[in-house]
Amino acid sequence: MVRKPFIFLLGFTVVAVGIILIPLPGPGWAVVFVGFAILATEFHFAEKVRDHVVGFLKKIIKEAEHYWHALSRREQILLIILAIFVCIVAIFAIWCIMIQ
C-alpha cells in the first residue's frame, strides 16, 4: 500500500529535477529518463513512455550503425579524427574560460 505512492513521489521528484536540469549543463535528459524508469515500475503510462523512448533510441542507433558501415574506411578515420579535434577544441575552450 505504501509502495505505489512512494514510487510515484520518488519518480515524479526525479522527473521534476531532470526537467529543471535540462537547460543547465549536465545530465538533464538522463535524469528525466531515470525518473520515468522509476515510474514505469508501477505505472502503465510511464512504461509506455519508457518503451517509446527506448524504441526511438534503438532506431537512431540502428540508423547510425547503418550510416557508419556505409562509409569507407578513409571516411570513418576522417570522422574519428574530426570528433577528436572537436573534443580537443571544446576542452581548450572550457579551460580558457576556467582560467579567467
Order of alpha helices (4+ residues) and beta strands (2+ residues): alpha-alpha-alpha-alpha
